[in-house]
Amino acid sequence: MWRDHLTEIIVFTLLFLLVSAMGFVAARWRAPRDMAHLDEWGLGGRSFGGWITWFLVGGDLYTAYTFVAVPALIFGAGAAGFFAVPYTIVIYPLVFLVLCRLWSVSHRHGFVTPADFVRSRFDSPILALLVAITGIVATMPYIALQLVGIEAVLKTMGVTGDSALARHLPIIIAFAILAAYTYQSGLRAPALIAFVKDSLIYVVILVAVVYLPYKLGGWGSVFDAADAKFQATPAPGDGILLNANNQLQYVTLAFGSALALFLYPHSITGVLASRNRDVIKRNMSALPAYSLLLGLIALLGYMAIAAKVTPLPGAKAGSVDTNTIVPRLFDQQFPGWFAGIAYAAIGIGALVPAAIMSIAAANLFTRNIYKEYVRRDATPAQEANVSKVTSLVVKVGAVACIVFLDPQFSIDLQLIGGVIILQTLPAVALGLYTRWFHRGALIAGWAAGMAMGMWMLYQVANPATGKKHFAGSAFPLSEFGFDTKKTIYVGIVAVLVNLAVAALLTLVLRAARVADGVDATTPDDYFADEGDARVTPGPDRGADSAREPVA
């Protein structure tokens, strides 16, 4: 009953109203002369400094779903759930220089999306369209998953009813407010709110990792309880240590997830909003602090086992909603006012990335579909208006996924999303360093990688849930004829196929002297910094005309 959680509801509501007010005020924060431009509405004027970027990118990558799903996975599977920690450590050295090059060439040419870069680099509208569609499709279920985090909190507080409307009405209201201030303030809204969101999460987690082990008898007792649970319910993939069957899956999933992280449009949006290259370098050095926090968040799964927390019932009869593990842990172990702060951290943690993701998806549609194929002469003001409306449509679509579909379906879609966004790696990430790949070969590689990924995902079953297809991203190597119980992350295999096809077909097309378009970028573009001259694109968006000083 919600009356038993009145204190939590009051604290949660007050903090939610506070950040909503900040979202509307953000339109006047660092306000430009004119918001009717994608550089301003969609990228915050490309003017964010070190601290703002740190909170923005951190708030974008470490989401509400991370807060509830990672501990829930560790609660159910043990050590395998810790894959999220090494991949968020490995990624920053990998992208340290890559993102600097992307920022520079985007700054020089005024690119707003990764597909803009691909369009100019490879002179291929089709390849750019594929990158844009891939980014939008991969982002949509990611937004829906943020709602899963909010729903877990609302369910724990008892404010969801029995009917579909009553159950989802609080989420609909929350996203309506989010849509309103994002429409008005653009990227400035999540940038400002991220300060509150991340501060709350740091406070909540640091208190939890000190107080809960003390209350539960120490870390030894916590790990002993977790080990006892997994020993009592043996399964091939669980336990507080990895085993021979899941080590390959763990390594490939962590590495594949690392490669995919900064290919997502919302991750790139936060980077392109930075003021200069030094901001990016400092942030790639400092963002691993969030990975330390993520490791502490993950341990909440073991603490929930030691505290004998039981998840709330799921939507289907006889099922349980493991995403309620963390909210239930705070509900049982902390006073109401602190639990309310924890719930607000999760709820606000959903709003920041959801806003950035919807803006990133809207920018892709506007620049790489609307402007390319519908209205090539669109003015900056028209682009901004189309992007604003598209961001609303994206949010409505995300809410519809939660209202009309089983939340598990969104989770499964997110697993697919990681596989498909990896197929943009050759064009986007490798394209920043080399123009060797033929544009036709990149298109063929994308198609081959996507086909292989979808086929492998279709073969993945889960006997525990009764799903015969698309039940995860751990592909059994026995399907390839190996006599083993080991599994491998689908995304790694798919992107290797992508690269192999792109490389082989590039050799063929080069030998056949097939035209490969004109690269509209120059080597100097990849080292440009704040204040350097900017290219003014011609009407074909690939023409390199006079260079103008940056205002």
MILOMI-343433 format. One record per residue (C-alpha): x, y negated, z negated. Coordinates in Angstrom, 2 decimals, decimal comma. Last residue first. Layout:
# MILOMI-343433
{{X; Y; Z}}
...
This chain:
# MILOMI-343433
{{32,17; -32,72; 33,94}}
{{34,38; -30,19; 35,68}}
{{36,47; -31,79; 38,38}}
{{35,37; -30,91; 41,90}}
{{36,91; -28,44; 44,31}}
{{35,82; -28,72; 47,91}}
{{34,36; -25,71; 49,68}}
{{34,60; -21,96; 49,27}}
{{31,72; -20,28; 51,01}}
{{30,24; -17,27; 49,26}}
{{27,03; -18,80; 47,94}}
{{25,79; -18,97; 51,55}}
{{24,84; -22,63; 51,10}}
{{28,36; -23,55; 49,94}}
{{29,64; -23,12; 46,44}}
{{31,33; -26,07; 44,67}}
{{34,46; -24,63; 43,10}}
{{35,45; -26,02; 39,71}}
{{38,65; -27,85; 38,87}}
{{40,23; -26,98; 35,54}}
{{38,90; -28,66; 32,39}}
{{38,49; -25,47; 30,39}}
{{40,57; -22,67; 31,87}}
{{41,29; -21,04; 35,20}}
{{43,32; -17,83; 35,13}}
{{41,11; -15,59; 37,27}}
{{40,45; -18,38; 39,77}}
{{44,17; -18,63; 40,56}}
{{44,05; -15,29; 42,40}}
{{41,37; -16,64; 44,78}}
{{37,66; -15,89; 44,95}}
{{35,36; -15,90; 47,98}}
{{36,51; -12,42; 49,07}}
{{35,36; -11,98; 52,66}}
{{33,45; -8,99; 54,00}}
{{34,61; -5,39; 54,33}}
{{34,31; -4,65; 58,05}}
{{34,82; -0,97; 58,87}}
{{38,35; -0,27; 60,07}}
{{37,74; 3,50; 60,32}}
{{40,83; 4,13; 58,20}}
{{39,59; 1,55; 55,68}}
{{36,18; 3,22; 55,66}}
{{37,70; 6,66; 55,00}}
{{40,09; 5,45; 52,30}}
{{37,27; 3,52; 50,61}}
{{35,11; 6,66; 50,81}}
{{37,64; 8,59; 48,75}}
{{37,97; 5,86; 46,09}}
{{34,26; 5,13; 45,75}}
{{33,38; 8,84; 45,61}}
{{35,98; 9,51; 42,90}}
{{35,01; 6,42; 40,91}}
{{31,31; 7,31; 40,85}}
{{32,05; 10,95; 40,00}}
{{34,16; 9,71; 37,08}}
{{31,30; 7,35; 36,12}}
{{28,85; 10,26; 35,97}}
{{31,15; 12,53; 33,95}}
{{31,78; 9,85; 31,34}}
{{28,11; 8,85; 31,12}}
{{26,92; 12,41; 30,46}}
{{28,82; 12,72; 27,18}}
{{30,25; 16,22; 26,86}}
{{29,05; 19,37; 25,10}}
{{30,87; 22,40; 23,72}}
{{29,17; 25,77; 23,34}}
{{31,68; 27,45; 25,63}}
{{31,94; 29,87; 28,54}}
{{32,22; 27,22; 31,23}}
{{29,92; 27,56; 34,24}}
{{29,04; 23,88; 34,70}}
{{25,80; 24,35; 32,75}}
{{27,94; 25,92; 29,99}}
{{29,45; 22,47; 29,54}}
{{26,32; 21,48; 27,64}}
{{25,45; 17,80; 28,30}}
{{25,12; 15,55; 25,23}}
{{23,15; 12,49; 26,46}}
{{19,81; 13,19; 24,82}}
{{16,43; 14,85; 25,35}}
{{16,03; 13,83; 29,00}}
{{14,42; 17,21; 29,79}}
{{13,03; 20,24; 27,93}}
{{11,74; 18,43; 24,86}}
{{10,44; 20,81; 22,17}}
{{11,70; 18,63; 19,34}}
{{14,06; 21,18; 17,80}}
{{14,66; 22,88; 21,16}}
{{16,30; 19,72; 22,54}}
{{17,00; 19,84; 26,27}}
{{19,57; 18,14; 28,52}}
{{19,13; 19,17; 32,18}}
{{17,41; 15,92; 33,21}}
{{20,30; 13,95; 31,71}}
{{22,71; 15,84; 33,98}}
{{20,64; 15,18; 37,10}}
{{20,19; 11,51; 36,21}}
{{23,93; 11,04; 35,65}}
{{24,88; 12,82; 38,87}}
{{22,43; 10,72; 40,89}}
{{23,60; 7,49; 39,27}}
{{27,24; 8,33; 39,85}}
{{26,56; 9,19; 43,49}}
{{24,51; 6,02; 44,10}}
{{27,09; 3,77; 42,44}}
{{29,87; 5,48; 44,39}}
{{27,99; 4,92; 47,67}}
{{27,56; 1,23; 46,86}}
{{31,21; 0,95; 45,83}}
{{32,25; 2,69; 49,07}}
{{30,29; 0,16; 51,13}}
{{32,02; -2,70; 49,31}}
{{35,44; -1,18; 49,98}}
{{37,56; -0,79; 46,84}}
{{40,94; -2,55; 46,99}}
{{39,66; -5,92; 45,74}}
{{41,45; -5,41; 42,43}}
{{41,60; -6,79; 38,91}}
{{38,16; -8,30; 38,22}}
{{36,64; -5,70; 40,54}}
{{37,72; -3,03; 38,08}}
{{35,31; -4,43; 35,48}}
{{32,38; -5,47; 37,72}}
{{32,36; -3,24; 40,81}}
{{33,95; -0,12; 39,31}}
{{32,12; -0,47; 35,94}}
{{28,60; -0,90; 37,36}}
{{27,90; 2,83; 36,98}}
{{28,44; 2,52; 33,23}}
{{25,13; 0,63; 33,04}}
{{23,40; 3,85; 34,14}}
{{24,72; 6,07; 31,36}}
{{24,13; 3,58; 28,56}}
{{20,60; 2,98; 29,78}}
{{19,81; 6,71; 29,79}}
{{20,46; 6,84; 26,06}}
{{18,33; 3,71; 25,75}}
{{15,52; 5,43; 27,62}}
{{15,58; 8,26; 25,07}}
{{15,23; 5,74; 22,27}}
{{12,38; 4,02; 24,10}}
{{10,64; 7,39; 24,51}}
{{11,08; 8,06; 20,79}}
{{9,01; 4,91; 20,19}}
{{6,05; 6,76; 21,82}}
{{4,61; 4,46; 24,45}}
{{1,70; 2,01; 24,51}}
{{2,54; -0,45; 21,74}}
{{6,32; -0,02; 21,72}}
{{6,79; -0,21; 25,49}}
{{4,21; -3,02; 25,68}}
{{6,31; -5,09; 23,26}}
{{9,31; -4,72; 25,56}}
{{7,26; -5,64; 28,62}}
{{5,94; -8,76; 26,89}}
{{9,53; -9,71; 26,06}}
{{10,61; -9,27; 29,69}}
{{7,66; -11,33; 30,93}}
{{8,59; -14,18; 28,59}}
{{12,21; -14,08; 29,80}}
{{10,89; -14,22; 33,37}}
{{9,01; -17,45; 32,62}}
{{12,14; -19,11; 31,26}}
{{14,29; -17,80; 34,13}}
{{11,85; -19,17; 36,70}}
{{11,91; -22,57; 35,00}}
{{15,71; -22,65; 34,84}}
{{16,04; -21,71; 38,51}}
{{13,52; -24,39; 39,47}}
{{15,52; -27,00; 37,55}}
{{18,77; -25,89; 39,21}}
{{17,11; -26,29; 42,61}}
{{15,98; -23,28; 44,65}}
{{17,28; -23,33; 48,24}}
{{17,61; -19,54; 48,53}}
{{14,03; -18,98; 47,46}}
{{12,86; -15,37; 47,54}}
{{15,80; -13,09; 48,34}}
{{18,96; -14,53; 46,78}}
{{17,40; -17,12; 44,49}}
{{14,70; -14,78; 43,14}}
{{16,78; -11,58; 43,09}}
{{20,34; -12,35; 42,02}}
{{20,09; -15,70; 40,26}}
{{16,61; -15,54; 38,77}}
{{16,39; -11,82; 38,06}}
{{19,84; -11,69; 36,51}}
{{19,18; -14,81; 34,44}}
{{15,94; -13,30; 33,14}}
{{17,74; -10,13; 32,06}}
{{20,34; -12,20; 30,20}}
{{17,69; -14,38; 28,54}}
{{15,71; -11,30; 27,44}}
{{18,87; -9,72; 26,04}}
{{19,88; -12,87; 24,16}}
{{16,45; -13,19; 22,53}}
{{16,27; -9,50; 21,64}}
{{19,81; -9,70; 20,23}}
{{18,86; -12,49; 17,78}}
{{15,33; -11,30; 16,92}}
{{16,21; -7,77; 15,81}}
{{18,76; -8,83; 13,20}}
{{16,12; -11,22; 11,91}}
{{14,05; -8,17; 11,00}}
{{17,00; -6,19; 9,61}}
{{18,29; -9,10; 7,52}}
{{14,70; -9,87; 6,45}}
{{14,31; -6,30; 5,19}}
{{17,54; -6,63; 3,20}}
{{16,35; -9,94; 1,71}}
{{13,04; -8,33; 0,76}}
{{14,91; -5,42; -0,84}}
{{16,74; -8,03; -2,93}}
{{13,47; -9,59; -4,13}}
{{11,84; -6,22; -4,78}}
{{14,53; -4,83; -7,06}}
{{16,89; -2,28; -5,49}}
{{17,16; 1,53; -5,36}}
{{13,80; 2,77; -4,05}}
{{12,97; 0,03; -1,54}}
{{16,60; -0,27; -0,44}}
{{16,73; 3,45; 0,37}}
{{13,29; 3,33; 2,01}}
{{14,45; 0,54; 4,35}}
{{17,55; 2,62; 5,20}}
{{15,71; 5,91; 5,83}}
{{12,80; 4,36; 7,79}}
{{14,48; 5,16; 11,12}}
{{14,09; 8,84; 10,23}}
{{10,39; 8,66; 11,10}}
{{9,06; 12,10; 10,22}}
{{6,94; 14,51; 12,25}}
{{4,08; 16,78; 11,09}}
{{1,44; 14,94; 13,11}}
{{2,99; 12,48; 15,54}}
{{3,54; 8,82; 14,62}}
{{6,18; 9,68; 12,05}}
{{5,79; 10,24; 8,33}}
{{8,08; 8,17; 6,06}}
{{11,64; 9,30; 5,47}}
{{12,69; 10,98; 2,20}}
{{15,41; 9,49; 0,00}}
{{17,16; 11,94; -2,30}}
{{19,54; 9,22; -3,60}}
{{22,54; 11,35; -2,55}}
{{21,05; 11,79; 0,93}}
{{20,32; 8,05; 1,20}}
{{23,91; 7,33; 0,16}}
{{25,11; 9,55; 3,01}}
{{23,13; 7,52; 5,54}}
{{24,16; 4,24; 3,89}}
{{27,71; 5,20; 4,91}}
{{26,94; 3,99; 8,42}}
{{26,42; 0,44; 7,16}}
{{29,91; 0,48; 5,63}}
{{31,42; 1,58; 8,94}}
{{29,38; -1,11; 10,70}}
{{30,82; -3,76; 8,38}}
{{34,33; -2,69; 9,31}}
{{33,23; -2,84; 12,94}}
{{31,98; -6,38; 12,36}}
{{35,51; -7,33; 11,29}}
{{36,53; -5,90; 14,68}}
{{35,16; -9,20; 16,08}}
{{38,24; -11,18; 15,02}}
{{40,78; -10,36; 17,74}}
{{38,25; -10,30; 20,57}}
{{36,93; -13,54; 19,11}}
{{40,29; -15,29; 19,15}}
{{40,89; -14,28; 22,76}}
{{37,41; -15,39; 23,82}}
{{37,77; -18,80; 22,19}}
{{41,22; -19,17; 23,78}}
{{39,71; -18,63; 27,21}}
{{37,41; -21,64; 26,97}}
{{34,08; -22,98; 25,74}}
{{32,24; -19,70; 25,32}}
{{28,78; -19,24; 26,86}}
{{30,25; -16,76; 29,36}}
{{31,07; -14,38; 26,49}}
{{27,55; -14,37; 25,02}}
{{26,08; -13,75; 28,47}}
{{28,52; -10,89; 29,07}}
{{27,19; -9,00; 26,06}}
{{23,60; -9,65; 27,17}}
{{24,32; -8,34; 30,67}}
{{25,58; -4,96; 29,41}}
{{29,00; -4,22; 30,90}}
{{30,60; -5,23; 27,61}}
{{29,36; -2,15; 25,77}}
{{29,65; 0,40; 28,57}}
{{33,36; 1,18; 28,30}}
{{33,09; 1,50; 24,51}}
{{30,05; 3,77; 24,82}}
{{31,99; 6,02; 27,16}}
{{34,93; 6,19; 24,75}}
{{32,76; 6,98; 21,72}}
{{30,60; 9,46; 23,64}}
{{33,66; 11,12; 25,16}}
{{35,37; 11,54; 21,79}}
{{32,30; 12,73; 19,89}}
{{31,17; 15,11; 22,65}}
{{34,64; 16,64; 22,76}}
{{34,66; 17,03; 18,97}}
{{31,17; 18,57; 18,79}}
{{31,76; 22,31; 19,15}}
{{35,15; 22,53; 17,45}}
{{33,84; 20,91; 14,30}}
{{33,49; 17,37; 13,02}}
{{33,38; 16,82; 9,28}}
{{30,50; 15,76; 7,00}}
{{28,34; 18,39; 8,63}}
{{26,13; 18,63; 11,71}}
{{26,54; 19,80; 15,31}}
{{26,14; 23,57; 15,27}}
{{23,46; 23,56; 12,56}}
{{23,59; 24,74; 8,96}}
{{20,81; 23,55; 6,63}}
{{22,11; 24,30; 3,13}}
{{25,70; 23,43; 4,04}}
{{24,47; 20,14; 5,52}}
{{22,70; 19,17; 2,30}}
{{25,57; 20,26; 0,07}}
{{28,03; 18,18; 2,10}}
{{25,84; 15,10; 1,74}}
{{25,49; 15,57; -2,00}}
{{29,25; 16,08; -2,38}}
{{29,89; 12,94; -0,32}}
{{27,72; 10,78; -2,59}}
{{29,00; 12,41; -5,79}}
{{32,59; 11,68; -4,82}}
{{31,67; 8,12; -3,89}}
{{30,53; 7,38; -7,43}}
{{27,68; 8,52; -9,66}}
{{24,64; 7,31; -7,72}}
{{24,37; 3,92; -9,44}}
{{28,04; 3,10; -8,88}}
{{27,79; 4,36; -5,29}}
{{24,75; 2,09; -4,79}}
{{26,14; -1,12; -6,34}}
{{29,40; -1,58; -4,44}}
{{28,36; -0,45; -0,97}}
{{24,96; -2,13; -1,37}}
{{26,30; -5,54; -2,43}}
{{28,66; -5,65; 0,56}}
{{25,86; -4,50; 2,84}}
{{23,29; -7,09; 1,75}}
{{25,71; -10,04; 1,73}}
{{27,18; -9,21; 5,16}}
{{23,71; -8,65; 6,61}}
{{22,39; -11,95; 5,28}}
{{25,35; -13,89; 6,65}}
{{24,93; -12,19; 10,03}}
{{21,28; -13,19; 10,34}}
{{21,69; -16,73; 9,05}}
{{24,54; -17,66; 11,40}}
{{22,86; -15,71; 14,24}}
{{19,89; -18,10; 14,02}}
{{21,93; -20,90; 15,60}}
{{23,20; -18,83; 18,52}}
{{19,82; -17,11; 18,89}}
{{18,17; -20,52; 19,47}}
{{20,96; -22,14; 21,54}}
{{20,52; -19,45; 24,20}}
{{17,24; -20,99; 25,38}}
{{15,66; -23,67; 23,18}}
{{12,09; -23,98; 24,43}}
{{11,43; -20,56; 25,95}}
{{13,48; -18,94; 23,16}}
{{11,35; -20,79; 20,61}}
{{8,08; -19,56; 22,05}}
{{9,19; -16,00; 22,89}}
{{10,44; -15,44; 19,34}}
{{7,14; -16,70; 17,93}}
{{5,25; -14,30; 20,21}}
{{7,74; -11,58; 19,27}}
{{6,92; -11,90; 15,59}}
{{3,16; -12,04; 16,24}}
{{3,28; -8,89; 18,40}}
{{5,37; -7,13; 15,77}}
{{2,89; -8,03; 13,02}}
{{-0,02; -6,81; 15,24}}
{{1,55; -3,42; 15,97}}
{{-0,06; -1,17; 13,39}}
{{-3,28; -3,17; 13,23}}
{{-3,69; -2,98; 17,00}}
{{-2,91; 0,75; 17,24}}
{{-5,29; 1,56; 14,39}}
{{-4,01; 2,94; 11,09}}
{{-2,51; -0,21; 9,66}}
{{1,02; -1,52; 9,31}}
{{1,82; -3,77; 6,36}}
{{3,03; -0,99; 4,07}}
{{6,42; -2,53; 3,29}}
{{8,13; 0,61; 4,58}}
{{6,11; 0,45; 7,80}}
{{7,06; -3,18; 8,29}}
{{10,74; -2,35; 7,89}}
{{10,64; 0,59; 10,30}}
{{8,65; -1,51; 12,79}}
{{11,32; -4,20; 12,76}}
{{13,99; -1,66; 13,69}}
{{11,82; -0,07; 16,39}}
{{11,20; -3,55; 17,75}}
{{14,90; -3,89; 18,43}}
{{14,58; -0,69; 20,43}}
{{12,25; -2,41; 22,88}}
{{15,00; -4,89; 23,73}}
{{17,41; -2,04; 24,50}}
{{14,67; -0,37; 26,57}}
{{14,70; -3,45; 28,87}}
{{18,46; -3,94; 29,06}}
{{19,43; -0,89; 31,13}}
{{16,74; -1,63; 33,75}}
{{17,78; -5,29; 33,97}}
{{21,49; -4,50; 34,29}}
{{20,94; -1,80; 36,90}}
{{18,72; -4,15; 38,90}}
{{21,41; -6,84; 38,84}}
{{24,25; -4,47; 39,76}}
{{22,19; -3,03; 42,60}}
{{21,34; -6,52; 43,86}}
{{25,01; -7,53; 43,77}}
{{25,89; -4,43; 45,82}}
{{23,17; -5,33; 48,34}}
{{24,20; -9,00; 48,54}}
{{27,76; -7,94; 49,42}}
{{30,58; -10,46; 49,85}}
{{32,77; -8,30; 47,59}}
{{34,03; -10,95; 45,17}}
{{31,24; -13,45; 45,76}}
{{28,29; -11,11; 45,21}}
{{30,15; -9,16; 42,50}}
{{30,67; -12,39; 40,54}}
{{27,02; -13,39; 40,79}}
{{26,11; -9,82; 39,75}}
{{28,06; -10,34; 36,53}}
{{25,67; -13,22; 35,72}}
{{25,90; -17,02; 35,39}}
{{28,68; -17,70; 37,90}}
{{29,66; -21,37; 38,15}}
{{32,60; -20,72; 40,47}}
{{35,52; -21,81; 38,26}}
{{33,81; -20,94; 34,98}}
{{32,80; -17,52; 36,31}}
{{36,34; -16,87; 37,54}}
{{37,75; -17,88; 34,17}}
{{35,20; -16,06; 31,99}}
{{35,63; -12,81; 33,93}}
{{39,43; -13,03; 33,67}}
{{39,23; -13,66; 29,92}}
{{36,76; -10,79; 29,62}}
{{39,23; -8,34; 31,15}}
{{42,13; -9,55; 29,00}}
{{40,72; -8,57; 25,61}}
{{38,34; -5,97; 27,09}}
{{40,29; -2,83; 26,20}}
{{41,73; -4,25; 22,97}}
{{38,16; -5,01; 21,86}}
{{36,54; -1,73; 22,89}}
{{38,54; 0,65; 20,71}}
{{37,12; -0,73; 17,46}}
{{33,43; -0,68; 18,44}}
{{33,99; 2,80; 19,87}}
{{35,61; 3,98; 16,66}}
{{32,59; 3,02; 14,49}}
{{29,69; 4,12; 16,70}}
{{31,03; 7,69; 16,83}}
{{30,26; 7,88; 13,08}}
{{27,02; 9,72; 13,81}}
{{28,93; 12,93; 14,53}}
{{30,05; 12,96; 10,89}}
{{26,61; 13,80; 9,49}}
{{23,75; 14,93; 11,68}}
{{20,51; 13,83; 9,99}}
{{21,58; 11,18; 7,48}}
{{24,40; 10,21; 9,87}}
{{21,83; 9,59; 12,60}}
{{19,63; 7,61; 10,20}}
{{22,64; 5,56; 9,08}}
{{23,32; 4,67; 12,75}}
{{19,66; 4,07; 13,57}}
{{18,63; 1,54; 10,91}}
{{21,28; -1,18; 11,04}}
{{22,23; -0,40; 14,63}}
{{18,58; -0,90; 15,61}}
{{18,68; -4,26; 13,90}}
{{21,59; -5,23; 16,15}}
{{25,36; -5,34; 16,04}}
{{26,23; -6,38; 19,60}}
{{24,24; -9,61; 19,90}}
{{24,75; -10,82; 16,34}}
{{28,49; -10,26; 16,76}}
{{28,43; -12,07; 20,10}}
{{26,55; -15,04; 18,61}}
{{28,35; -15,10; 15,24}}
{{31,79; -15,03; 16,84}}
{{30,72; -17,39; 19,64}}
{{29,52; -19,98; 17,13}}
{{32,72; -19,66; 15,10}}
{{35,09; -19,93; 18,06}}
{{33,46; -22,69; 20,08}}
{{30,32; -22,66; 22,21}}
{{30,32; -25,02; 25,22}}
{{29,13; -23,07; 28,26}}
{{26,11; -25,43; 28,17}}
{{24,20; -22,99; 25,99}}
{{24,44; -20,26; 28,62}}
{{20,82; -19,68; 29,72}}
{{19,23; -23,04; 28,96}}
{{22,29; -25,21; 29,60}}
{{24,11; -23,44; 32,44}}
{{20,72; -22,31; 33,73}}
{{19,68; -25,93; 34,24}}
{{16,57; -27,82; 33,12}}
{{17,94; -28,49; 29,62}}
{{18,95; -32,06; 30,62}}
{{20,94; -34,57; 28,62}}
{{22,39; -31,79; 26,54}}
{{21,40; -31,00; 22,93}}
{{24,14; -29,80; 20,59}}
{{21,24; -28,81; 18,34}}
{{18,04; -30,45; 19,61}}
{{16,66; -27,27; 21,22}}
{{17,90; -25,41; 18,12}}
{{15,12; -27,02; 16,06}}
{{12,65; -24,49; 17,51}}
{{14,82; -21,51; 16,58}}
{{15,65; -23,01; 13,19}}
{{11,92; -23,10; 12,40}}
{{11,71; -19,42; 13,32}}
{{14,76; -18,75; 11,12}}
{{13,01; -20,25; 8,11}}
{{9,67; -18,56; 8,87}}
{{11,42; -15,16; 8,84}}
{{13,14; -16,01; 5,58}}
{{9,82; -16,93; 3,96}}
{{8,04; -13,87; 5,36}}
{{10,68; -11,38; 4,16}}
{{10,76; -12,92; 0,68}}
{{6,94; -12,82; 0,43}}
{{6,67; -9,29; 1,84}}
{{9,36; -7,96; -0,49}}
{{7,60; -9,47; -3,51}}
{{4,23; -8,04; -2,41}}
{{5,52; -4,51; -1,93}}
{{3,04; -2,61; -4,08}}
{{0,25; -4,76; -2,62}}
{{1,21; -3,48; 0,85}}
{{0,00; 0,00; 0,00}}
